[in-house]
Amino acid sequence: MARQRLVQARLRGEAAVLRSLGMKGTLFLERLANKVQPGDSDRCEGQGARHYCKHLLLEGFQRSKQSATDQLNARLNFGYAMLRSLIARNLACAGLNGCLGIGRCN
């Protein structure tokens, strides 16, 4: 149930970002958020992420996580690393184990 709510919140947040920027694609994400089942067996999170990136980023952009050489991918990788470290530090400060996730194994 927690994973379902987490995925729904993520999809609705992505839709809100597109809407605030005046971009297309919000309706699909909102409808997808309503379809999320417990455990996300239909992989709505992945579908939403693909749709969101397609509308938010430049046309023809390909996400490269490892050894990114282009500026956009390198900046995204740096931003994700900074966010991850910030979240991990705050989890540890709260006495939580950051290695434990919702429906994931580290």
NUGU-704309 format. One record per residue: residue in three letters; x, y, z of N, C-alpha, C in turn. Coordinates in steps of 0.05 Angstrom, whole numbers, plus 32768, in hexadecimal, padded with zeros to 4 digits. Example, Ala and Ser with C-alpha at 12.3 -4.5 7.8 and 13.67 -1.06 7.14 Angstrom:
// NUGU-704309
ala81087F8E809C80F67FA6809C81087FBE809C
ser81017FD3808E81117FEB808F81028001809D
//
This chain:
// NUGU-704309
met80107FE88000800080008000801180198000
ala80288018800F803980308010804680357FF5
arg804E80207FE8805A80237FCD8046802F7FB9
gln802E80267FBB801980307FA98016804E7FAD
arg801480577FC6801180747FCB802A80837FC3
leu804180777FC6805A80847FBF805B80897FA0
val805480747F91805480767F74803F808A7F6B
gln802780897F778012809C7F70801B80B97F75
ala802880BE7F8C803280D97F92804780E27F7E
arg805980CF7F77806D80D67F63806180DE7F49
leu804E80CE7F3F804180D47F25803280EE7F26
arg802580F37F3C8016810D7F3E802981247F40
gly804081207F4D805481357F4F8060813B7F34
glu806581267F248070812A7F09805B81397EF8
ala804281327EFB802D81407EEC802C815D7EF3
ala802F81637F0D802E817F7F178045818F7F0B
val805D81837F09807481917EFE806E81977EE0
leu806581847ED1805F81897EB58049819F7EB2
arg8035819E7EC3802081B27EC2802B81CE7EC9
ser803C81D07EDD804781EA7EE5805981F67ED0
leu806581E57EBF807681EE7EA9806681F27E8F
gly804C81ED7E90803B81F07E78804181DB7E63
met804A81C47E6B805081AF7E58803A819A7E56
lys803A818B7E40802681767E3C802D815D7E4C
gly801A814B7E4F801F81317E5B8015812E7E77
thr800881437E827FFE81417E9E7FE7812D7EA1
leu7FD5812D7E8E7FBD811C7E907FC480FF7E92
phe7FD780F67E817FE080DA7E817FEB80D37E9C
leu7FFC80E47EA8800780DE7EC27FF280DD7ED8
glu7FDF80EF7ED77FCA80EE7EEB7FB980D57EE9
arg7FB280CD7ED17FA380B57ECD7FB3809C7ED5
leu7FCD809D7ED07FDE80867ED77FDF80847EF6
ala7FE0809B7F047FE1809B7F217FC8808D7F2C
asn7FB180907F207F9980847F297F9880667F24
lys7FA9805C7F127FA980407F0A7FBD802F7F1B
val7FCD803C7F2B7FE2802D7F3A7FD680197F4D
gln7FDF80007F4B7FD67FEB7F5D7FEA7FE77F73
pro7FE37FDA7F897FF67FD47F9E800D7FC37F92
gly80267FCC7F98803D7FBE7F8D80447FC77F71
asp80347FD87F6580397FE37F4A803E7FCC7F36
ser802D7FB97F3680307FA27F24802F7FA97F06
asp80227FBF7EFF80207FC87EE380377FDA7EDB
arg804A7FDE7EEE80617FEF7EE8805A800B7EE0
cys804780177EEE803F80327EE8805580467EEE
glu806580417F02807B80537F09808F80567EF1
gly809680407EE580A880407ECE809B804E7EB6
gln808280487EB1807480557E9A807280737E9F
gly806D807B7EB7806B80977EBD808680A57EBA
ala809B80987EC480B680A47EC280BE80A87EA4
arg80B880947E9480BE80967E7780AF80AD7E6A
his809580AF7E71808480C47E66808D80E07E70
tyr809380E27E89809C80FB7E9580B581057E88
cys80C980F47E8680E380FC7E7A80DF81047E5D
lys80CE80F57E4F80C980FC7E3280BE81187E2F
his80AD81207E4180A1813B7E3F80B281517E4C
leu80C1814A7E6080D0815E7E6F80EB81647E62
leu80F981507E58811481547E4D811481587E2F
leu812B815F7E24812D81657E088126814C7DF7
glu811B81527DDF8114813C7DCD812E812E7DC4
gly812D81147DC5814481037DBD815780FE7DD4
phe815181097DEC816381057E03816280E87E0C
gln817980DD7E11817C80C27E1B818980C37E37
arg817D80B77E4B818880B77E66819F80A47E68
ser81B680AD7E7181CD809D7E7581D6809F7E92
lys81D480897EA181DA808B7EBD81F880877EC2
gln820580757EB38221806F7EB78233807E7EA4
ser824880897EAD825C80967E9C825180AB7E89
ala823F80BB7E93823280CF7E82824780E47E79
thr824780EA7E5F825A80FE7E55824C81187E4D
asp823281167E468224812F7E3F821C813E7E58
gln821981587E56821581697E6D81FB81647E7C
leu81E5815F7E6D81CB815A7E7A81CC81417E8B
asn81D6812B7E8181D781127E9081EA81157EA8
ala820081227EA4821381267EBA820681377ED0
arg81F7814B7EC981EA815C7EDD81D4814C7EEB
leu81C5813D7EDC81B0812C7EE981BD81187EFD
asn81D3810B7EF581E080F87F0681EA81067F20
phe81F6811E7F1D81FF812D7F3481E881347F46
gly81D2813E7F3A81BB81457F4A81AF812E7F59
tyr81AD81177F4C81A380FF7F5A81B580F67F71
ala81CF80F87F6C81E380F17F8181E081037F99
met81DC811D7F9481D981317FAA81BF812B7FB9
leu81A981277FAB818F81217FB8819181077FC8
arg819D80F37FBD81A080D97FCB81AF80DD7FE5
ser81C680EB7FE481D680EF7FFC81C780FF8011
leu81B88113800881A88123801B819381138029
ile818581028019817080F18024817C80DC8037
ala819280D0802F819F80BC804081A880C8805A
arg81B380E0805A81BC80ED807281A580F28085
asn818F80FD807A81778103808A816A80EA8095
leu816A80D48086816080BB8090817080B180A8
ala818B80B380A5819D80AA80BA819980BC80D3
cys819680D680CF819280E880E6817880E180F5
ala816480D780E6814A80D080F2814B80B480FE
gly816280A680FC8164808B81078159807680F5
leu8155807C80DC814A806880C98160805C80B9
asn815B804480AE816E8037809D8168803D8080
gly8179804C80738176805480578178803D8043
cys81828026804C8185800F803A816A80008036
leu815880058049813E7FF88047812B80098037
gly811E7FFE8023810D800E801280F180028011
ile80E0800D800080C580037FFD80C57FF37FE4
gly80C37FD87FE780C27FC67FD080DB7FC57FC0
arg80F27FCB7FCC810C7FCB7FBE81217FBD7FCF
cys81357FB37FC2814C7FA87FD081647FB87FC7
asn81767FBE7FDA818E7FCC7FD381A47FB97FCD
//
